[in-house]
């Protein structure tokens, strides 16, 4: 395992962290100022570089923020933890904007510091595995059993030129499946031509498919080859075939039957050496019953049917796809890829995605542009994922003594100062209330229940402890069994000073 690099001009800080991490069997390497780190990076190979960088923010030899900037240019994916006093909190915010993984306030609680470093190590290793997987990304991604069935079907069809009908919801990736069928077929050396039959006006679709002769209609100045001729020797992908006009269905049937077609205005048959793959989100059997789709064409197309599952049917693929799309968006925009927390991934995995994979791709692009921190958390997710409710704002005020049964979407009332509501004699009453409130929120389809109830629970707990100690934070922290840094940070996060 690569070592954890510690940068601090204070020997005692370095010593304490080295010993604590050694007990965790985590190797370390220490430095006294940023210049040493830069020199070591210049000399180190990939295997000798740091797993994590833990740096003080103020050192005689330079700024930890400057070091962060230089390190991120060289190692964009390296988690960097910035150590800072509370007086340097503004600088810590700047560190987050510069891509820091987390900040560690001084004086720090050693077990919690080790826990934070361990979390950063886990994140680093997870990102390394993700990068290895993304190093040679296949044309399709999916570990879910339903997707494995699709992959197996593509493999079985790899030596065949048979017509395939792909069904599935919009945005599920039907064109990707068609690409894969072409790529792994005997026609892979030929062109892959795609046309969305629902996106082209009826009057133009015939010419788009079959081409036209010069003078066939007003504006036809020259002969034009259609998509069938453009796909000669390869594959023609007809997307949204269920929306094809009825009269054109007859011409398509003729091509599939005898392999010949006529350009618009033409009199000589043109031979089509093309494999046809069609796709639709429609229920073609129902369209046949309604009389809007030819039954004989349906049977011609429905030789082999591949059903592509909706994303909500393969939720286990969401984390892999999310990391891939975040990497893809970052590459397109020329920025550092965002990382994503396990809590945020859990929320994304629970979303239903009416727009399927395309919607997840758009969400990842949105996060790459709009998420303020380098690590995407639940609060950074877009409103559409949060059940239509705007994502919670960092530091948003939470009512201090709001009963658990209060709807979370009610306007926040001013927080009472140092008041503690009466507590029932029944020891289990509050747990029953908590359970009832959780059930109510879950029944609403909310996906931020953990964050909402945790904030309210922490607010009530800290306010009660402060009331019992007449506002003395250190004493309140001692009674709660937490560190003074923790209670100070929580008071700031929950805006309890207002």
N, C-alpha and C positions, 0 to 999 in steps of 0.2 A: 504493500500500500504506500502511496506517495505521502510525504509528510505534511503536517500542518505548519505553515509559516507564521511565526509570531513576530510582530514588529512593535517595539516599545522601547523608549529610552530609559524606562524605569526597570532596573534589574529585578526588583522584588516582584513586579507584575509578571515578568518573563519567567521567573523561577516558579512562582505559584502555578501558572498555567502549564509549564512543562511537567511539573510533578503530578498535577491532577490528570493531565492527558496521558501520562505514562502509566498511571494506574488503570486507565481505560484501554491500554495497549494501543494507543494512537501515537505514532511517531511525530516528532516535532523538529523544527529548525528555527532558531531565533536570530533576530537582527535588531540593531539599535537605532537605525535610521533608514529612511526610504532609499537613499543612494545604494546601500548595501543590497537591498532587495532587487533593484533594477540591474545591478551588476550580476547578481546571482541568476536572474532570469536570462540574461544574455548568455551566460555560460552553461545553463542547464539544458539538458535534452528533455524531450517530452516525458520520459519516464522518471526524470529527476525533479520535475517541476512540482509546485505545491498542489495539494488536494484542496486546501482551504487557506485563505489568507486572513489573519486576524491582526488588525493594525490600529494603533492609537491614532487619534485625530490631530493631536498637537505634539510635535516633537522638534527639538532644536535643529535637527538635520533636514526638516521639511514637513510639509502638510500631508496628513493621511488622505485628504481629498485629492491632492495632486497625485499621490501614489495610486489611488483608486482609478483615476482617469488614465494613467499610463498603463496600469496593469490590464484594464479592460480593453485597451487597444490591442494588447498582445494576446490576452487570454479572455475573450468575451464571455465564455461560459463559467469562469472561475467564481465560486461564491466568496464574497469578501465581507467580513464582519468588521464594523468600525466600532472601536471602543471610545466612549466619550463621557465626560461629566455632564450633569444635567444643565449646567450653564452653557454647554455646547449643543443644546438640542436643535437649534436652528441649523447648525452645521450638520447634524445627523440627518435632518430632513434633506439637506443638499446631497448628502451621501446616498440616500435612497434614490434621488433623482439621477445620480451618477451611476446607479446600477448596483448599489450595495445590497447584499442579501438580508442583513439585519444590523441593528446597532446594539451594543452592549454597554449599558450605563455603568459608570464608575461612581463609587465603589460597588463592585458586583458581588452577587451571591455565587460562590464558586460552583456548587452543584448545578445551578441554573445556567452558568456560563458553559460548563461542560455539556449540559443537555442541548444548549443552542448550537454548540460546535458539532455535536453528534448529529443534530438535525441537518446542519449544513453539509456534513459528510455524506449523509444518506441522500440528500438532494443532488450532490455532486455525482455520486455513483449512479443514481437514477438517470441523470442527464447524460452521463457517459454511455450507459446502455442504450438510451433513446437515440443518441447520435450515431452509435454503431448500427442500430436498426435502420436509421434514416440514411445511412451512408450510401446504400445501394437500394433505393426505394423501388419496389415493384410498381407496376401500373395500377395495382389495386391493393388495398390494405384491409385485413379483416381476420380476426381470430375466432369469431363467433361460429358456432356449428352451422348456422344458416348460410354464412358466407363461405365456409369450407365446402358446403354442398355445391355452391356456385362454382368454386374453383375446380372441384372435381369434374363437374359437367364440362367446363371449358377444356380441361385436360382430355376428356373422352372425345370431345369434338375436334381435337387439334389436327387430326388427319382427315377431316371430312369437309366437304363443300356444301353440306346440307343447309337448307334454309332454316333460320332460327327466329323465333318470336320471343322477345324479351318483354316481360310485364313487370310493373312495379310503379310505385308512386312517383310523382314529379320530384326531381332532385335526388333520387336514390342512387344515381350513377349508371343509368342504362347505357349511355354512350361509352362509358369506360369499359363496360362488359363487351360491347360491340368491338371496341378497339382491341381488347384482349383476344376475342375470337378471331379477329383478322390477323393479329400479330402471331398467333400460334397456329395458323392454318397454312395449307400449301400455297395460298395466295398472298402470303406475307410480303413477297417481293413486289406485288402490285400496289396500286393506290388504294387508300381508304377515303371514300367520299361520303360525306354526311349531308342530309337535307332534312329540315324540320317541315313536314308537310302541313303543319298547322300554322306556320309563321308566314307562308307565302300566299298571296291572294289567289283565288281560284283561277282567274283569267291568266295568270302568269305561271301557275304550277305546271301545266302541261308542257310549256316550252322549257321550263327549268329541268324537268325530268327527261324529256325526249329530244330537246333541241328543236331548231326550226331551220327551214330553208330560206334563202334570200327571197324577199318579197312575199313571204307567207302571210304577213299582216302589216299594217301601217307601222313603219319604224323599223321593220326587219331589213336593215341595209345589207347585212351579210349573213352567210350561213353560220349557225351557232351550234356547237356540240352541247348536248344536255348532260345531265349527271350520269346517265347510264353509260354514255360513251367516255366520259371523264374517268369512270371507274373501271374501264376495260382491263381485264386481267386481274382485278382486285375485288374489293368489297364495296357495295353500296348500302349505306345505313339509312333506312327510312324511319325517322323518328316521328312519334305521334301519328302513326299510321291510322289510328282509329278516327282521326279527323279528316282523312282524305275525302274529297268530294266523290259522290257516288259514281258519276260518269267516268272519272279518272280511274276508279277502281277496276272498271272493265278493261281499260288499256293495260293496267298493271297486271291483271290476271292473264292477259294474252302474252305478255312478255314472259311471265313465270311459266306459262304452259309450253310455248314453243321456242322461247329464246329470241324472238324477233320483235322489232318495233319500227315505227315510222316516225321520222321527224315531222313536226307540224308543217304542213304544206308540202311534204315529201311524197314521192311515189315509189321509192325503192326501199325495200326492207333492209334494216340494219341488224346484223347479228350481235347479240349481247352476250359476251363471255364474262358474266358478272355474278358474284355470289350476293344474294340479298339477305340482309339482316334487318328485321323490323322491330319496332318497340312501341309500346303504348302504355298509358296509365289508365286507359279505359277498360271496361269490361266488354270485350268484343262479343262474347256470347249474347250479352244483353243487347248490344248494338245490332246484332243479327236478328234477334227477335223483334226489335223495333223497326226493322227494315231499312236501317241507315248504313248497314255494312253488308256487303255481299257474302253469302254463306260459302260459296265456292272459293272466293278469295281467302276467306278465313281459313279454310282447310288447306289451301295452298301454302299459306304462311305458317300455319300451326303444325309444321312437321316436327320440330323440336321446340318445346317451350321452356324458357328459363325464367323463373320468378325471382326477382331481386328483392330481398327483404327490406322493409323500412328500417330506418336507423333505430327507432324505438324497440325494434325486435332484436337488436344486437347491441344492447347498451354497453356490453363489455368492450366493444371496439372504440367507444367514445374517447377514452384517455389517449390511446395510440393515435387516433385521427386528430385529436386536438393538438398534441405535440407536433405532429407533422404539419398541420395547417399553420400553426404559429411559426414554425421554422420557414415554411413556404412564404408566408406573408412578410416576414422579416427580410428574407432574401429579395423579394420583389420591391420592398420599400428601402432597402439598403440600410437597415437598422439592426441592432442586436436583438436576437430572438428573446421573447418573453418566456419566463418560466411560469408554472402554474401550480398553486398549492393543491394538496390532496382534498381539502375541503371544497375548493372551487370545482375540482374535477368531479367530486361526488354530486354537486349540484348540477353540473352539465350532464352527467350520466343519467340523472333523474328526469331531465327535460324530455318532452315528447317529440320535438322536432317535426312540426307539420311540413317544413320544407326539406326535411331529411339532411343528407350529407352536405348539400349545397348551402343549407342554412347554417350548419356548424362551421363550414368554411367561411361564410360571411361574418359569423360571430367572432371567429379567430382573427379575421382581418380588422374588425372593429376594435378588438382588444389590443391588437398591435399598435393601433393608432391612438386609442382613447384611454387605455389603462394607465394610471399615473405612475405606478411603481413597476419595477422590473419583474417582481414576482406577483402574478395575478392572484388576487384573493376573492372571496365570495362577494365582498362589497364592490368589487370592480366589474362584476358581470353586468351585461346590459339588461334593461328593464324587461325585455321579452322573455328572458330566461327566469327572471324573478317573479313570474306569474303576473306580468303586467304592472307590477308595483315598482316604482323607481328604486334602484339599488340604494341601500342605506348609505348615507354620507358619513365619511370618517369624522368621528367626534360629534355626531348628531346628538342633540339633547335627548335624554331619556327621563321620563317622569320618575322622581325619586321614590315616591310612595304609591305608585299606581298599583291597584290590586291586580292579581294575575288574570282575573276574568275580564279586564278592560280590553276591548278590541284594539289591536296594535295600529289600526289605521286612523284612530281618533286623533285629533290635534293634541299635542302635548300640553298639559297644563303646567303652570309654573311649579317648580319643585319646592315642597315645603322645606323649611330650614330646620334641621336638627329635630325632626319630629318622628316618633316611632309609633306606628299604628298598633292597636291592641292585637295581641296574639292569642289565638284560641288555646284553651287548656289541652285540647286533643293534640297529641304529638304528631299524629299522622295527617291532620287536616290540611296543612300546607302542601304535603306531598300529593294528596288527592286533588287539591286545587291546581297544582302544577300539571298533573296528569290530565285533568279535564281541559286545561288551557292548551296543552300540547295537542290533544285530540281535536280540539276545535280548530286550531290553526292548520293541522295536517288535513282535516276534512275540507278546508278551503283550497287545498292544492298548493299551499305556500311551500317554498323551497328554501326559506331563510329562517326556519323555526329555531334552529340551534342558536344562531346569532341573536335573534330577537329575545329569546327567553334567557340566554346567558347574560346579555347586557342588563336586563331587568333584574335578574337574580343578583349579579355583582353590585349593581347600584343599591339595591335594598340592603345587602349585607354590609357594604362599606358605610352607608349612611347610618345604619344602626350602630355599628362599632364606633363611629365618630361621635354619635350622640351620647354613647355611654362613657366616652373619655373626654367629653366637652371639647371635641375638635382636635385633640392631641393625636397627630397622625402616627408617630412612632409607637405610642402605647396602643393605638387601635390596631396597627399592623401586628404587634406582639400578640394581642388577644386573638386575632384572626389566624395567627400562625403563618404569616407571610412576611417578606422582607419590606423594609421601609421604601426601598426603590420601587418595589412592586406596587405598593399602595399609592405612591406618588404618581406613578405612570398611569394606574387605573383611574385616579381622580382626574387626571388630565384627559385621558381618552373618553371618559364618561361625562366630562364637563360638569363635574360636581362642585367646581369652585365658583360657578356662575350664580 
